[in-house]
């Protein structure tokens, strides 16, 4: 490693010194004087990496995933089922009871029809693949705040949230709904969806029978409108939610953006109208995805030491060991201005129509924050957590973490404080990851100002290889560092 000191003014230093003076008449002189006092150095260090199996990940997401596909890279079968709860507007109301025109032979209120629609914004695979699912009404609601239940290996059936005593409806579907005309499908108002009818006789948990699920919903309202006062009451007193489970079929995975429970009825005003009540599953109410992966296939990729992998959903992450001691050696009193790390992607060997997508956004966090970051719903702070986006310029084909200097300094300070208190600090098992980070594909939500407001695991189908691994045949991963210090 070669280090060369030279006198320049770093951009950050320029801004810092310029900001200290309210006037501008001496900027030239002050900068010249400052540059004579500041030394800047550069250095480059190797970074080691390996693949680690993601295992189960926190799967609370704005998107639900439904289907089963065969991974073209591994031959692994990946199945995804999801659960959603439906919310209601505050103080939701149906029309006055006496105005309802949908009545049975006994003049009792009924719903004309009821169905669930699963709207998808994207999908992987063959839109004509024949799939079969079962929509299970949940036996009880999943409670918000119990984060353990949101992990991708949580199985509502095994945990008693789905039982044979509750309603279940089978549906065979293709993502390209051939019952819809080409003209309608190509119209601007059409949103592709999977429709599940709930029009068979329904028995509630008290043994009461209804001609369909929509009639049950309506009668629960007229029995006690308070059941519809807010989403909590609706979920706990009326509809605890549905679990959508793939039974059969292979070849498609739908990315469900909105789930809707729709009830249709007629009511009278000055004329007779068709009314509808809609209850939506969105990020405001609980939605979680259950992923079924082939652990053997995942572990076979993890064992490949010629590269590292990023694979979702709940597949593989890349772990990096940062050369913190090497970076600080001889520079204990210097400032680390920048520490840039680039991860280079290796192109797929077999590109095809059904190749998995490339992860678009990566999160870097300390290894020990792998679970707590998501459970605490942390936001990227660029102190100990960082984002990098895939560079779509195919000549570069990489992810760049432009400046992780704060993290390097933080790790060094933690180690030094630990050693000061306990000379055996480095040998303690709880400190074995002190200089390790993990790189994770994520989905990021921003507000209207472009600020990141939510970071969750990417649960879509993505995969890529990165340069690295203990038997890396390519150029090593580099951490490029810029130091600065004042001359004495």
VODREN-774788 format. One record per residue (C-alpha): residue number from 1; y, x, z. Coordinates in steps of 0.2 Angstrom, whole numbers, plus 5000, padded with zeros to 4 digits. Layout:
N
PT     i     py     px     pz
PT   NUM      Y      X      Z
...
# end
This chain:
488
PT     i     py     px     pz
PT     1   5000   5000   5000
PT     2   5017   5007   4996
PT     3   5033   5001   5004
PT     4   5050   5005   4997
PT     5   5066   5002   5006
PT     6   5082   4998   4996
PT     7   5099   4992   5000
PT     8   5102   4974   4993
PT     9   5109   4958   5000
PT    10   5095   4944   5001
PT    11   5101   4927   4996
PT    12   5098   4920   5014
PT    13   5108   4934   5021
PT    14   5122   4931   5009
PT    15   5123   4912   5014
PT    16   5122   4917   5032
PT    17   5136   4929   5032
PT    18   5147   4919   5020
PT    19   5145   4904   5032
PT    20   5152   4913   5047
PT    21   5169   4914   5040
PT    22   5181   4900   5036
PT    23   5191   4910   5024
PT    24   5186   4917   5007
PT    25   5199   4931   5005
PT    26   5188   4945   5012
PT    27   5171   4940   5004
PT    28   5170   4955   4993
PT    29   5174   4967   5007
PT    30   5162   4959   5020
PT    31   5147   4958   5008
PT    32   5149   4976   5003
PT    33   5150   4981   5021
PT    34   5135   4971   5026
PT    35   5124   4978   5012
PT    36   5127   4995   5019
PT    37   5120   4990   5035
PT    38   5104   4980   5028
PT    39   5088   4987   5023
PT    40   5075   4977   5013
PT    41   5057   4981   5010
PT    42   5043   4973   5000
PT    43   5024   4974   5002
PT    44   5009   4966   4996
PT    45   4993   4962   5006
PT    46   4975   4956   5002
PT    47   4970   4939   5009
PT    48   4952   4934   5012
PT    49   4945   4917   5009
PT    50   4930   4906   5010
PT    51   4924   4888   5007
PT    52   4921   4877   5021
PT    53   4913   4860   5021
PT    54   4926   4846   5025
PT    55   4913   4835   5034
PT    56   4921   4819   5040
PT    57   4939   4817   5037
PT    58   4952   4804   5043
PT    59   4952   4791   5030
PT    60   4966   4779   5034
PT    61   4975   4778   5018
PT    62   4986   4767   5007
PT    63   4972   4767   4994
PT    64   4954   4760   4995
PT    65   4940   4768   4985
PT    66   4926   4757   4978
PT    67   4911   4763   4967
PT    68   4898   4776   4965
PT    69   4898   4790   4952
PT    70   4888   4806   4948
PT    71   4898   4822   4951
PT    72   4896   4831   4934
PT    73   4899   4848   4943
PT    74   4885   4846   4956
PT    75   4874   4831   4951
PT    76   4879   4824   4968
PT    77   4880   4805   4970
PT    78   4896   4800   4978
PT    79   4897   4782   4984
PT    80   4913   4775   4992
PT    81   4915   4758   5001
PT    82   4930   4752   5010
PT    83   4936   4740   5023
PT    84   4953   4731   5024
PT    85   4961   4719   5035
PT    86   4973   4706   5029
PT    87   4991   4704   5036
PT    88   5002   4689   5036
PT    89   5021   4687   5036
PT    90   5030   4684   5052
PT    91   5029   4666   5057
PT    92   5020   4661   5041
PT    93   5019   4642   5038
PT    94   5009   4631   5027
PT    95   5017   4614   5020
PT    96   5017   4600   5033
PT    97   5000   4593   5036
PT    98   5004   4576   5029
PT    99   5010   4583   5012
PT   100   4993   4591   5008
PT   101   4985   4582   4993
PT   102   4969   4592   4993
PT   103   4958   4580   5003
PT   104   4939   4577   5004
PT   105   4931   4560   5004
PT   106   4935   4558   5022
PT   107   4953   4561   5019
PT   108   4952   4578   5028
PT   109   4961   4593   5022
PT   110   4952   4606   5011
PT   111   4956   4620   5000
PT   112   4953   4618   4981
PT   113   4947   4637   4980
PT   114   4948   4654   4988
PT   115   4945   4671   4982
PT   116   4949   4690   4986
PT   117   4957   4700   4972
PT   118   4955   4719   4973
PT   119   4969   4726   4962
PT   120   4966   4744   4956
PT   121   4979   4756   4948
PT   122   4967   4769   4942
PT   123   4949   4772   4941
PT   124   4936   4786   4937
PT   125   4922   4784   4925
PT   126   4916   4771   4913
PT   127   4926   4754   4914
PT   128   4911   4745   4906
PT   129   4898   4752   4919
PT   130   4890   4737   4928
PT   131   4892   4738   4947
PT   132   4887   4726   4961
PT   133   4895   4724   4978
PT   134   4894   4714   4993
PT   135   4909   4708   5002
PT   136   4905   4706   5021
PT   137   4917   4697   5032
PT   138   4919   4708   5048
PT   139   4911   4702   5064
PT   140   4926   4709   5074
PT   141   4942   4718   5069
PT   142   4944   4736   5070
PT   143   4957   4740   5083
PT   144   4972   4750   5078
PT   145   4975   4767   5088
PT   146   4956   4771   5089
PT   147   4957   4785   5077
PT   148   4939   4790   5078
PT   149   4934   4775   5069
PT   150   4945   4779   5054
PT   151   4934   4794   5049
PT   152   4926   4794   5032
PT   153   4908   4794   5040
PT   154   4911   4778   5050
PT   155   4899   4765   5045
PT   156   4904   4747   5050
PT   157   4887   4740   5048
PT   158   4879   4753   5060
PT   159   4893   4751   5073
PT   160   4891   4732   5073
PT   161   4907   4727   5064
PT   162   4896   4719   5050
PT   163   4882   4708   5054
PT   164   4870   4696   5045
PT   165   4878   4681   5055
PT   166   4894   4683   5045
PT   167   4898   4678   5027
PT   168   4893   4689   5013
PT   169   4896   4687   4995
PT   170   4888   4697   4981
PT   171   4898   4701   4965
PT   172   4893   4709   4949
PT   173   4907   4717   4940
PT   174   4914   4729   4927
PT   175   4931   4736   4929
PT   176   4936   4730   4911
PT   177   4934   4711   4915
PT   178   4927   4705   4899
PT   179   4930   4687   4904
PT   180   4949   4690   4902
PT   181   4955   4690   4884
PT   182   4961   4706   4875
PT   183   4978   4697   4873
PT   184   4979   4693   4892
PT   185   4973   4710   4897
PT   186   4986   4719   4886
PT   187   5000   4708   4893
PT   188   5014   4716   4904
PT   189   5010   4704   4918
PT   190   4991   4708   4919
PT   191   4985   4719   4933
PT   192   4967   4724   4932
PT   193   4957   4718   4947
PT   194   4940   4714   4954
PT   195   4939   4695   4959
PT   196   4927   4689   4972
PT   197   4926   4670   4974
PT   198   4924   4663   4992
PT   199   4920   4645   4987
PT   200   4903   4643   4995
PT   201   4900   4634   5011
PT   202   4906   4644   5026
PT   203   4901   4643   5044
PT   204   4913   4650   5057
PT   205   4907   4659   5073
PT   206   4908   4643   5082
PT   207   4895   4634   5071
PT   208   4908   4624   5062
PT   209   4905   4621   5043
PT   210   4918   4621   5029
PT   211   4916   4618   5011
PT   212   4924   4635   5007
PT   213   4933   4650   5016
PT   214   4950   4644   5011
PT   215   4947   4627   5020
PT   216   4943   4637   5035
PT   217   4959   4647   5034
PT   218   4969   4631   5032
PT   219   4961   4622   5046
PT   220   4964   4637   5058
PT   221   4982   4635   5054
PT   222   4984   4617   5057
PT   223   4974   4619   5073
PT   224   4986   4632   5080
PT   225   5000   4639   5069
PT   226   5002   4653   5082
PT   227   4987   4661   5074
PT   228   4998   4665   5059
PT   229   5013   4670   5069
PT   230   5010   4689   5065
PT   231   4996   4700   5057
PT   232   4989   4704   5075
PT   233   4986   4686   5078
PT   234   4979   4682   5061
PT   235   4967   4697   5062
PT   236   4961   4693   5079
PT   237   4960   4674   5078
PT   238   4957   4670   5060
PT   239   4951   4684   5048
PT   240   4945   4700   5056
PT   241   4944   4708   5038
PT   242   4931   4712   5025
PT   243   4920   4727   5021
PT   244   4916   4730   5002
PT   245   4900   4739   5000
PT   246   4892   4745   4984
PT   247   4874   4739   4982
PT   248   4870   4744   4964
PT   249   4877   4752   4948
PT   250   4883   4769   4944
PT   251   4897   4776   4934
PT   252   4914   4770   4940
PT   253   4925   4772   4955
PT   254   4940   4760   4957
PT   255   4956   4766   4966
PT   256   4961   4750   4975
PT   257   4980   4749   4978
PT   258   4981   4731   4984
PT   259   4969   4718   4992
PT   260   4973   4700   4992
PT   261   4965   4685   5000
PT   262   4971   4670   4991
PT   263   4970   4651   4996
PT   264   4974   4637   4983
PT   265   4978   4619   4987
PT   266   4989   4604   4981
PT   267   5003   4597   4991
PT   268   5015   4583   4988
PT   269   5034   4583   4988
PT   270   5043   4573   4975
PT   271   5028   4576   4964
PT   272   5011   4585   4967
PT   273   5011   4604   4966
PT   274   4998   4618   4966
PT   275   5002   4629   4981
PT   276   4994   4645   4987
PT   277   4994   4656   5002
PT   278   4992   4675   5000
PT   279   4987   4687   5013
PT   280   4988   4705   5008
PT   281   4979   4721   5014
PT   282   4992   4735   5013
PT   283   4996   4751   5023
PT   284   5004   4740   5036
PT   285   4987   4734   5041
PT   286   4971   4744   5044
PT   287   4962   4751   5028
PT   288   4949   4764   5029
PT   289   4936   4771   5017
PT   290   4918   4776   5020
PT   291   4912   4790   5010
PT   292   4893   4794   5006
PT   293   4891   4812   5000
PT   294   4876   4823   4997
PT   295   4877   4837   5011
PT   296   4865   4848   5002
PT   297   4875   4848   4986
PT   298   4891   4852   4996
PT   299   4883   4866   5005
PT   300   4876   4874   4989
PT   301   4894   4875   4983
PT   302   4900   4882   5000
PT   303   4887   4896   4999
PT   304   4895   4902   4982
PT   305   4904   4918   4987
PT   306   4911   4921   4970
PT   307   4925   4909   4972
PT   308   4931   4895   4984
PT   309   4932   4876   4981
PT   310   4943   4862   4984
PT   311   4934   4846   4982
PT   312   4937   4828   4987
PT   313   4934   4815   4994
PT   314   4928   4823   5011
PT   315   4920   4838   5001
PT   316   4926   4856   5003
PT   317   4942   4865   5009
PT   318   4947   4883   5007
PT   319   4950   4894   5022
PT   320   4961   4909   5022
PT   321   4962   4923   5034
PT   322   4980   4929   5034
PT   323   4983   4948   5037
PT   324   4995   4945   5051
PT   325   4992   4962   5060
PT   326   4994   4971   5043
PT   327   5010   4962   5039
PT   328   5018   4966   5056
PT   329   5011   4984   5057
PT   330   5027   4995   5057
PT   331   5038   4980   5056
PT   332   5037   4973   5073
PT   333   5056   4972   5075
PT   334   5060   4968   5057
PT   335   5063   4950   5050
PT   336   5050   4943   5038
PT   337   5062   4935   5025
PT   338   5048   4928   5014
PT   339   5029   4928   5013
PT   340   5023   4921   4996
PT   341   5005   4916   4993
PT   342   4998   4911   4976
PT   343   4981   4903   4974
PT   344   4975   4904   4956
PT   345   4963   4890   4949
PT   346   4948   4895   4939
PT   347   4946   4883   4924
PT   348   4931   4872   4923
PT   349   4916   4879   4913
PT   350   4911   4862   4906
PT   351   4927   4851   4902
PT   352   4922   4834   4897
PT   353   4928   4816   4897
PT   354   4922   4813   4915
PT   355   4927   4830   4922
PT   356   4935   4827   4939
PT   357   4953   4828   4941
PT   358   4962   4843   4947
PT   359   4970   4842   4965
PT   360   4988   4840   4963
PT   361   4995   4843   4980
PT   362   4989   4855   4994
PT   363   4993   4856   5012
PT   364   4991   4873   5022
PT   365   4990   4871   5041
PT   366   4982   4882   5055
PT   367   4964   4881   5056
PT   368   4964   4874   5073
PT   369   4976   4859   5067
PT   370   4963   4853   5055
PT   371   4960   4837   5064
PT   372   4976   4835   5075
PT   373   4988   4836   5060
PT   374   4981   4820   5053
PT   375   4977   4811   5069
PT   376   4995   4814   5075
PT   377   5002   4808   5059
PT   378   5012   4824   5058
PT   379   5024   4828   5044
PT   380   5026   4844   5035
PT   381   5039   4855   5043
PT   382   5038   4871   5034
PT   383   5036   4880   5050
PT   384   5017   4878   5053
PT   385   5013   4867   5039
PT   386   5017   4869   5020
PT   387   5014   4860   5004
PT   388   5011   4867   4986
PT   389   5009   4857   4970
PT   390   4998   4861   4955
PT   391   5008   4870   4942
PT   392   5005   4860   4926
PT   393   5010   4875   4916
PT   394   4993   4880   4909
PT   395   4998   4898   4908
PT   396   5000   4900   4927
PT   397   4987   4887   4932
PT   398   4990   4890   4951
PT   399   4997   4883   4967
PT   400   5011   4893   4975
PT   401   5016   4893   4994
PT   402   5033   4900   4992
PT   403   5037   4905   5010
PT   404   5025   4905   5024
PT   405   5034   4918   5034
PT   406   5037   4906   5049
PT   407   5018   4904   5051
PT   408   5015   4923   5050
PT   409   5028   4926   5063
PT   410   5021   4911   5074
PT   411   5003   4918   5073
PT   412   5009   4935   5078
PT   413   5019   4930   5093
PT   414   5005   4918   5099
PT   415   4993   4933   5098
PT   416   5005   4945   5107
PT   417   5008   4932   5121
PT   418   4990   4929   5123
PT   419   4986   4948   5124
PT   420   5000   4951   5137
PT   421   4992   4937   5148
PT   422   4974   4942   5144
PT   423   4968   4958   5136
PT   424   4952   4950   5131
PT   425   4962   4936   5122
PT   426   4955   4940   5105
PT   427   4937   4939   5111
PT   428   4939   4921   5118
PT   429   4930   4909   5107
PT   430   4945   4897   5107
PT   431   4956   4910   5099
PT   432   4944   4915   5085
PT   433   4955   4906   5072
PT   434   4971   4913   5077
PT   435   4975   4920   5060
PT   436   4966   4907   5049
PT   437   4973   4893   5039
PT   438   4965   4879   5029
PT   439   4970   4873   5012
PT   440   4967   4854   5010
PT   441   4970   4842   4995
PT   442   4982   4828   5001
PT   443   4991   4813   4995
PT   444   5010   4813   5000
PT   445   5022   4798   5002
PT   446   5040   4800   5000
PT   447   5055   4789   5004
PT   448   5069   4785   4992
PT   449   5078   4801   4996
PT   450   5063   4811   4992
PT   451   5058   4816   5010
PT   452   5040   4817   5014
PT   453   5036   4802   5026
PT   454   5017   4802   5026
PT   455   5003   4815   5023
PT   456   4985   4809   5022
PT   457   4969   4816   5015
PT   458   4966   4814   4996
PT   459   4952   4802   4995
PT   460   4951   4802   4976
PT   461   4939   4811   4965
PT   462   4945   4829   4962
PT   463   4938   4846   4961
PT   464   4943   4864   4957
PT   465   4938   4882   4960
PT   466   4950   4895   4966
PT   467   4950   4914   4964
PT   468   4943   4921   4980
PT   469   4928   4922   4991
PT   470   4919   4937   4998
PT   471   4912   4942   4981
PT   472   4927   4938   4971
PT   473   4925   4946   4954
PT   474   4944   4943   4950
PT   475   4960   4951   4956
PT   476   4962   4948   4975
PT   477   4973   4935   4983
PT   478   4989   4942   4988
PT   479   5002   4939   5001
PT   480   5019   4946   4995
PT   481   5031   4950   5009
PT   482   5049   4954   5010
PT   483   5056   4962   5026
PT   484   5074   4965   5031
PT   485   5082   4975   5045
PT   486   5099   4981   5051
PT   487   5102   5000   5051
PT   488   5106   5008   5067
# end
